[in-house]
Amino acid sequence: MAARARGIDESLYRITITMDNSIARDVFLAFVRVHILHPAAREPVFGLEMIGKLARHGRKLSPGTLYPILHGLEESGLLVSSIRVVEGKTRKYYRATAKGKRVLAEARERIGELTREILEGGR
């Protein structure tokens, strides 16, 4: 089944992260990692599905950016992958490990603290 038929915008394949500010880029990539762990903690997800989910939240990534992030999260023990055949095509699904769920919980707490501090004006 074509990406378009699955509701995935094919134009996202060619979008790369291009930010001049390295801090902004690092923060962006950290949010992407958290945004990957969040759905993967609930159910297995595959790469093109994640590209679509991230794009709906304003985080447009190419497969060339996303897949190294997924592989890095797997190498870090935060995700584990499994292969499934869906409609005759092989897909690699990722789900959060127990360690990944712990890291996600800690990230939620820290993001919440930082968000509250920033929104309250640093009081």
CYANA upper distance limits for C-alpha pairs under 8 A (distance plus 0.5 A):
  1 MET  CA      5 ALA  CA      6.91
  1 MET  CA      6 ARG  CA      7.57
  1 MET  CA     87 GLU  CA      7.97
  2 ALA  CA      6 ARG  CA      7.08
  3 ALA  CA      7 GLY  CA      6.95
  3 ALA  CA      8 ILE  CA      5.66
  3 ALA  CA      9 ASP  CA      7.62
  3 ALA  CA     10 GLU  CA      7.08
  4 ARG  CA      8 ILE  CA      5.71
  4 ARG  CA      9 ASP  CA      6.63
  4 ARG  CA     10 GLU  CA      7.13
  7 GLY  CA     52 GLY  CA      8.49
  8 ILE  CA     48 LEU  CA      7.89
  8 ILE  CA     49 GLU  CA      8.01
  8 ILE  CA     51 ILE  CA      8.47
  8 ILE  CA     52 GLY  CA      6.17
  9 ASP  CA     52 GLY  CA      7.64
 11 SER  CA     15 ILE  CA      7.84
 12 LEU  CA     51 ILE  CA      8.06
 12 LEU  CA     55 ALA  CA      8.33
 12 LEU  CA     60 LYS  CA      6.90
 12 LEU  CA     61 LEU  CA      6.94
 12 LEU  CA     62 SER  CA      6.35
 13 TYR  CA     61 LEU  CA      7.65
 13 TYR  CA     62 SER  CA      4.93
 13 TYR  CA     63 PRO  CA      6.45
 14 ARG  CA     62 SER  CA      6.03
 15 ILE  CA     60 LYS  CA      7.05
 15 ILE  CA     61 LEU  CA      6.25
 15 ILE  CA     62 SER  CA      5.62
 16 THR  CA     60 LYS  CA      8.06
 16 THR  CA     61 LEU  CA      6.26
 16 THR  CA     62 SER  CA      6.07
 16 THR  CA     64 GLY  CA      8.48
 16 THR  CA     65 THR  CA      7.36
 17 ILE  CA     25 ARG  CA      8.32
 17 ILE  CA     60 LYS  CA      8.41
 17 ILE  CA     61 LEU  CA      7.30
 17 ILE  CA     65 THR  CA      8.19
 19 MET  CA     24 ALA  CA      7.68
 19 MET  CA     25 ARG  CA      6.39
 20 ASP  CA     25 ARG  CA      8.27
 21 ASN  CA     25 ARG  CA      6.78
 22 SER  CA     26 ASP  CA      6.56
 23 ILE  CA     27 VAL  CA      6.62
 24 ALA  CA     28 PHE  CA      6.49
 25 ARG  CA     29 LEU  CA      6.65
 26 ASP  CA     30 ALA  CA      6.61
 27 VAL  CA     31 PHE  CA      6.68
 28 PHE  CA     32 VAL  CA      6.74
 29 LEU  CA     33 ARG  CA      6.75
 30 ALA  CA     34 VAL  CA      6.87
 31 PHE  CA     35 HIS  CA      6.40
 32 VAL  CA     36 ILE  CA      6.61
 32 VAL  CA     54 LEU  CA      8.20
 32 VAL  CA     59 ARG  CA      7.92
 33 ARG  CA     37 LEU  CA      6.80
 33 ARG  CA     69 ILE  CA      7.73
 33 ARG  CA     73 LEU  CA      8.32
 34 VAL  CA     38 HIS  CA      6.64
 34 VAL  CA    104 LEU  CA      7.01
 34 VAL  CA    107 ALA  CA      7.76
 35 HIS  CA     39 PRO  CA      7.75
 35 HIS  CA     54 LEU  CA      7.93
 36 ILE  CA     40 ALA  CA      6.80
 36 ILE  CA     50 MET  CA      7.62
 37 LEU  CA     41 ALA  CA      6.39
 37 LEU  CA     78 LEU  CA      8.43
 37 LEU  CA     79 LEU  CA      8.28
 37 LEU  CA     95 ARG  CA      8.34
 37 LEU  CA     96 ALA  CA      6.67
 37 LEU  CA    100 GLY  CA      7.34
 37 LEU  CA    101 LYS  CA      7.97
 37 LEU  CA    104 LEU  CA      6.96
 38 HIS  CA     42 ARG  CA      7.63
 38 HIS  CA    104 LEU  CA      7.40
 39 PRO  CA     43 GLU  CA      6.77
 39 PRO  CA     44 PRO  CA      8.20
 39 PRO  CA     45 VAL  CA      7.78
 40 ALA  CA     44 PRO  CA      5.86
 40 ALA  CA     45 VAL  CA      6.41
 40 ALA  CA     79 LEU  CA      8.37
 40 ALA  CA     94 TYR  CA      7.00
 40 ALA  CA     95 ARG  CA      4.98
 40 ALA  CA     96 ALA  CA      5.59
 41 ALA  CA     95 ARG  CA      6.61
 41 ALA  CA     96 ALA  CA      5.26
 41 ALA  CA     97 THR  CA      8.08
 41 ALA  CA    100 GLY  CA      8.11
 41 ALA  CA    101 LYS  CA      6.62
 42 ARG  CA     95 ARG  CA      8.34
 42 ARG  CA     96 ALA  CA      8.50
 43 GLU  CA     95 ARG  CA      6.78
 44 PRO  CA     93 TYR  CA      6.12
 44 PRO  CA     94 TYR  CA      5.65
 44 PRO  CA     95 ARG  CA      5.00
 44 PRO  CA     96 ALA  CA      8.34
 45 VAL  CA     49 GLU  CA      7.09
 45 VAL  CA     50 MET  CA      7.27
 45 VAL  CA     93 TYR  CA      5.63
 45 VAL  CA     94 TYR  CA      5.76
 45 VAL  CA     95 ARG  CA      7.02
 46 PHE  CA     50 MET  CA      6.75
 46 PHE  CA     91 ARG  CA      7.27
 46 PHE  CA     92 LYS  CA      6.35
 46 PHE  CA     93 TYR  CA      4.94
 46 PHE  CA     94 TYR  CA      6.55
 47 GLY  CA     51 ILE  CA      6.80
 47 GLY  CA     63 PRO  CA      8.05
 47 GLY  CA     66 LEU  CA      7.81
 47 GLY  CA     67 TYR  CA      7.43
 47 GLY  CA     92 LYS  CA      7.99
 47 GLY  CA     93 TYR  CA      7.96
 48 LEU  CA     52 GLY  CA      6.91
 48 LEU  CA     63 PRO  CA      8.10
 49 GLU  CA     53 LYS  CA      6.77
 50 MET  CA     54 LEU  CA      6.40
 51 ILE  CA     55 ALA  CA      6.55
 51 ILE  CA     60 LYS  CA      7.58
 51 ILE  CA     61 LEU  CA      6.78
 51 ILE  CA     62 SER  CA      7.89
 51 ILE  CA     63 PRO  CA      7.99
 51 ILE  CA     66 LEU  CA      7.92
 52 GLY  CA     56 ARG  CA      6.79
 53 LYS  CA     57 HIS  CA      7.26
 54 LEU  CA     58 GLY  CA      6.97
 54 LEU  CA     59 ARG  CA      5.45
 54 LEU  CA     60 LYS  CA      6.82
 54 LEU  CA     61 LEU  CA      8.11
 55 ALA  CA     59 ARG  CA      5.34
 55 ALA  CA     60 LYS  CA      5.16
 55 ALA  CA     61 LEU  CA      7.81
 61 LEU  CA     65 THR  CA      6.57
 61 LEU  CA     66 LEU  CA      6.73
 62 SER  CA     66 LEU  CA      6.73
 63 PRO  CA     67 TYR  CA      6.18
 64 GLY  CA     68 PRO  CA      7.46
 65 THR  CA     69 ILE  CA      7.24
 66 LEU  CA     70 LEU  CA      6.76
 67 TYR  CA     71 HIS  CA      6.58
 68 PRO  CA     72 GLY  CA      6.47
 69 ILE  CA     73 LEU  CA      6.67
 70 LEU  CA     74 GLU  CA      6.69
 70 LEU  CA     79 LEU  CA      8.22
 71 HIS  CA     75 GLU  CA      6.56
 72 GLY  CA     76 SER  CA      6.60
 73 LEU  CA     77 GLY  CA      6.91
 73 LEU  CA     78 LEU  CA      5.75
 73 LEU  CA     79 LEU  CA      6.14
 74 GLU  CA     78 LEU  CA      6.10
 74 GLU  CA     79 LEU  CA      4.91
 74 GLU  CA     80 VAL  CA      6.07
 74 GLU  CA     81 SER  CA      7.91
 75 GLU  CA     79 LEU  CA      8.33
 77 GLY  CA     97 THR  CA      7.47
 77 GLY  CA     99 LYS  CA      7.29
 77 GLY  CA    100 GLY  CA      7.54
 78 LEU  CA     96 ALA  CA      6.29
 78 LEU  CA     97 THR  CA      5.93
 78 LEU  CA     98 ALA  CA      8.08
 78 LEU  CA     99 LYS  CA      6.09
 78 LEU  CA    100 GLY  CA      4.36
 78 LEU  CA    101 LYS  CA      8.09
 78 LEU  CA    103 VAL  CA      8.28
 79 LEU  CA     94 TYR  CA      6.57
 79 LEU  CA     95 ARG  CA      5.90
 79 LEU  CA     96 ALA  CA      4.92
 79 LEU  CA     97 THR  CA      5.82
 79 LEU  CA    100 GLY  CA      6.75
 80 VAL  CA     94 TYR  CA      6.06
 80 VAL  CA     95 ARG  CA      6.09
 80 VAL  CA     96 ALA  CA      6.88
 80 VAL  CA     97 THR  CA      6.81
 81 SER  CA     92 LYS  CA      6.79
 81 SER  CA     93 TYR  CA      5.84
 81 SER  CA     94 TYR  CA      4.87
 81 SER  CA     95 ARG  CA      6.97
 82 SER  CA     92 LYS  CA      6.16
 82 SER  CA     93 TYR  CA      5.81
 82 SER  CA     94 TYR  CA      7.09
 83 ILE  CA     90 THR  CA      7.15
 83 ILE  CA     91 ARG  CA      6.18
 83 ILE  CA     92 LYS  CA      5.10
 83 ILE  CA     93 TYR  CA      6.67
 84 ARG  CA     90 THR  CA      6.19
 84 ARG  CA     91 ARG  CA      5.82
 84 ARG  CA     92 LYS  CA      6.90
 84 ARG  CA     93 TYR  CA      7.68
 85 VAL  CA     89 LYS  CA      5.73
 85 VAL  CA     90 THR  CA      4.89
 85 VAL  CA     91 ARG  CA      6.56
 86 VAL  CA     90 THR  CA      6.82
 86 VAL  CA     91 ARG  CA      7.42
 96 ALA  CA    100 GLY  CA      5.58
 96 ALA  CA    101 LYS  CA      6.61
 97 THR  CA    101 LYS  CA      6.71
 98 ALA  CA    102 ARG  CA      6.80
 99 LYS  CA    103 VAL  CA      6.69
100 GLY  CA    104 LEU  CA      6.56
101 LYS  CA    105 ALA  CA      6.67
102 ARG  CA    106 GLU  CA      6.78
103 VAL  CA    107 ALA  CA      6.54
104 LEU  CA    108 ARG  CA      6.59
105 ALA  CA    109 GLU  CA      6.88
106 GLU  CA    110 ARG  CA      6.73
107 ALA  CA    111 ILE  CA      6.34
108 ARG  CA    112 GLY  CA      6.45
109 GLU  CA    113 GLU  CA      6.73
110 ARG  CA    114 LEU  CA      6.65
111 ILE  CA    115 THR  CA      6.40
112 GLY  CA    116 ARG  CA      6.59
113 GLU  CA    117 GLU  CA      6.71
114 LEU  CA    118 ILE  CA      6.60
115 THR  CA    119 LEU  CA      6.48
116 ARG  CA    120 GLU  CA      6.44
117 GLU  CA    121 GLY  CA      6.83
117 GLU  CA    122 GLY  CA      5.58
117 GLU  CA    123 ARG  CA      7.34
118 ILE  CA    122 GLY  CA      6.07
